[in-house]
Structures are given as structure tokens and as C-alpha cells.
Amino acid sequence: MTVSVNIEHVSKEYRIYRNNKERVKDLLVPFHKNKTFYALNDLSLTAHEGDVIGLVGINGSGKSTLSNMIGGSLSPTRGHINRNGEVSVIAISAGLNGQLTGIENIEFKMLCMGFNKKQIKDYTPQIIEFSELGEFIYQPVKKYSSGMRAKLGFSINITTNPDILVIDEALSVGDQTFAQKCLEKIYEYKEQNKTIFFVSHNMKQVRDFCSKIAWIEGGKLKQFGTLDEVLPEYEKFLNDFKKRSAADQKKFRSELDNSRFEFK
């Protein structure tokens, strides 16, 4: 099988400062130690052509950080990500400029994605039709609802026919009819043997759509394998977590977050 994305020992660190004094000290004092947060910590996985990988985990686990790194908008602090093909990331409002109209955003975003003027002209009618925004396509995006923004962002990315598709909660906003239409388009890509990373809290969508699951917890890859291997384990954890009291859930999250800090 052909490897489409190879993620090798990837970490993403953020230095945490309480004030500007700490920031300046970190810049000027050699070997100064400061609090560091690991958004991702030594994560490795390999995706092949035709894989549909669900990225699951509770809020703050690192799913969106990983999806942005696969898409190329975020660079690893350590490790490497190799991609074989064009990548498109679909996330709510990702890459949209609120001051521009919908149609101006189509051109702006596609220019950023590397398309030329002729390609943009050819794709634009398809994008407008798929978005179902009608006359709102000529209005500033800052006036859009979150559902309308999701429709525009999804339509731009899904129509450009990428080799690798990263979908980050893009189907969680908007009407169900449009979400179903988007899923049908994604299924077309699945049948074309494209590689898809699917970030969602909707376990029904994950179960129906994905072939593999990457369970991320506290910035680390807890489990990676087939749908049948991993999803039952994750759903069991999720059900147990939801049964806990609010105080116990908060304690669990706090302990998990604290484990991601280090002085270095």
C-alpha cells in the first residue's frame, strides 16, 4: 500500500509566560528554564491511500493541533510529517477573511492554495452552487452565521479535489441537509481511494465513515488501529467519563493538563 502521510515522532511545544518579564528573561538568559506545554508529544502514525482515519479524543486532547500540522498551517517543534499529494483542510471559518465577501473569499483562499486565475474562474461556479449561499455570496463574510461560514469554507475545499483531506468538525455546524450533502461528497472521495482525516465528536459519523481510529489523549497517541479495535475502547472510556460527576471530570482534565507541562 502507498503511504500518503507519515508522521514521525512529532511534538508541538508552547512556552508559557505569565508576564512580559518572564518572556524577556527567556530570550536573554542562556539556558533559562520556563514552563512548556506539550500540545502534542512524540506522536507517530502512518496513513495509506484509501485510509479514512477518525481523530478522536475529548476537548483539548490535541486533535485540531494534529489536523493543522497535517494540513501544513502549523509546524512541528520536533519530528517530521511527510505528505504525498495535495492537502486540503476543512475547518469552520478556516482561512476566511471576514472583511471580504463570499465570492472574494473564494478567490483569496484559492490563491493562497496555489490555484491560478483560470482555475479559480473554472471552479467558482461549482463552489457557489455547492455552498447554497445564493445572493449571500456577495455579502461580507463577517455578516455570515457560523453555519454559512462552514458552508463556504467546506465548499471551497471540497470542490478543489485534494489528494489528502482533513475535516475538522466542519459538519458540526449548519443544517442537516447540507451536512448530508457534504458527507455524500466525502464518500465520493473515499471511493476514489483518497486519504481522509476526520475530526468529530459525532460517534455515529465516525462509526459510519472511518476505517481506522487514532485516539489522542493529553497530546499523546493512546491507541491507533482499525475501527473495530479502537472505537469500542474509546466509546467505553467516553461513556465512563460522562457518568462521572462534574468535579471528577474537572479533576481528570486538570491531571491530564498538568501532565503536559514541563520546565525546560
C-alpha positions, 0 to 999 in steps of 0.5 A, a space after each residue: 500500500 502507498 503511504 500518503 502521510 507519515 508522521 514521525 515522532 512529532 511534538 508541538 511545544 508552547 512556552 508559557 509566560 505569565 508576564 512580559 518579564 518572564 518572556 524577556 528573561 527567556 530570550 536573554 538568559 542562556 539556558 533559562 528554564 520556563 514552563 512548556 506545554 506539550 500540545 502534542 508529544 512524540 506522536 507517530 502514525 502512518 496513513 495509506 491511500 484509501 485510509 479514512 482515519 477518525 481523530 478522536 479524543 475529548 476537548 483539548 486532547 490535541 486533535 485540531 493541533 494534529 489536523 493543522 500540522 497535517 494540513 501544513 498551517 502549523 509546524 512541528 517543534 520536533 519530528 517530521 510529517 511527510 505528505 504525498 499529494 495535495 492537502 486540503 483542510 476543512 475547518 469552520 471559518 478556516 482561512 476566511 477573511 471576514 472583511 471580504 465577501 463570499 465570492 472574494 473569499 473564494 478567490 483569496 483562499 484559492 490563491 493562497 492554495 496555489 490555484 491560478 486565475 483560470 482555475 479559480 474562474 473554472 471552479 467558482 461556479 461549482 463552489 457557489 452552487 455547492 455552498 447554497 449561499 445564493 445572493 449571500 455570496 456577495 455579502 461580507 463574510 463577517 455578516 455570515 452565521 457560523 453555519 454559512 461560514 462552514 458552508 463556504 469554507 467546506 465548499 471551497 475545499 471540497 470542490 478543489 479535489 485534494 489528494 489528502 483531506 482533513 475535516 475538522 468538525 466542519 459538519 458540526 455546524 449548519 443544517 442537516 441537509 447540507 451536512 448530508 450533502 457534504 458527507 455524500 461528497 466525502 464518500 465520493 472521495 473515499 471511493 476514489 481511494 483518497 486519504 481522509 482525516 476526520 475530526 468529530 465528536 459525532 460517534 455515529 459519523 465516525 462509526 459510519 465513515 472511518 476505517 481506522 481510529 487514532 485516539 489522542 489523549 493529553 497530546 499523546 497517541 493512546 491507541 491507533 488501529 482499525 475501527 473495530 479495535 479502537 472505537 469500542 475502547 474509546 466509546 467505553 472510556 467516553 461513556 465512563 467519563 460522562 457518568 462521572 460527576 462534574 468535579 471528577 471530570 474537572 479533576 481528570 482534565 486538570 491531571 491530564 493538563 498538568 501532565 503536559 507541562 514541563 520546565 525546560 
